Amino acid sequence: MPAHTIPTQLKLLRGNPGKRPLRTDEPKPEIAANLPDPPPFITGYAADEWWTVGAELHRLGLLTIVDVAPLAAYCHAYGQWRMAAEALARMQNNDPLMNGMIIKTKYGDAAQNPLVYVVRKAAADMVRYAAEFGLTPAARTRINAGVQGEQSQSKFAGLLAG
């Protein structure tokens, strides 16, 4: 994510090592008093993920009222990934030769199991959305979750101070 597109709230959590001025005119959507309920179509595994991840994002101040749709997209992708992965695992248990990766078409030809594509696509979508909220290990390394003062100085700060 280019530096100019990083929201100020994430920059604050990451720290500001470049000491560049932070935007003061950035829109600041309202943070609801409580975690909003998921949209009605977020059910099952997706709803479970909403209550787990959404609660943490809300606690960190990273979930505003306008972030409900992107969080719903993440949770939906998570739910699709989980359901497809479980369906594929059930097929794999019954297919020791091909592990459910290859299926026979109605014409008798071998083809890739469509569930393989669904699992990969949902996982890719989920990880892409997750990175937007700082939910991946790589995205988290760029976030300084409130460490301030002496601990936030660089390892060379003491040398430069004399």
Residue pairs with C-beta under 8 A, 6 or more apart in sequence:
1 131
6 14
7 26
8 22
8 23
8 26
9 61
9 62
10 62
10 134
10 142
10 143
11 22
12 22
13 60
13 62
13 134
13 143
13 144
13 145
13 146
14 142
14 143
14 144
15 144
15 147
15 152
16 22
17 154
28 64
29 64
29 65
29 66
29 67
30 64
30 65
31 58
31 61
31 63
31 64
31 65
32 58
32 63
32 64
32 65
34 58
35 51
35 54
35 55
35 58
35 63
36 54
36 65
36 68
38 46
38 47
38 50
38 51
38 54
38 72
38 75
39 68
39 69
39 72
41 72
41 76
42 50
42 72
42 75
42 76
42 79
43 79
44 79
44 83
45 78
45 79
45 82
45 83
46 75
46 76
46 78
46 79
46 80
47 75
47 79
49 74
49 75
49 78
49 79
50 71
50 72
50 75
53 71
53 74
53 75
53 133
53 135
54 63
54 71
54 75
57 63
57 67
57 71
57 133
60 145
62 133
62 134
63 71
63 133
67 133
70 129
70 132
70 133
71 133
73 125
73 129
74 126
74 129
74 130
74 132
74 133
74 135
77 122
77 123
77 125
77 126
77 129
78 122
78 126
80 118
80 122
80 125
81 119
81 122
81 123
81 125
81 126
84 115
84 118
84 119
84 122
85 119
87 115
88 100
88 113
88 115
88 116
88 119
89 100
91 100
91 113
91 115
92 99
92 100
92 101
94 100
100 113
100 115
101 112
101 113
101 116
102 110
102 111
102 112
102 113
103 110
103 111
103 112
103 113
103 114
104 110
104 111
105 111
127 136
130 136
130 139
131 138
131 139
133 139
134 140
134 142
134 143
144 152
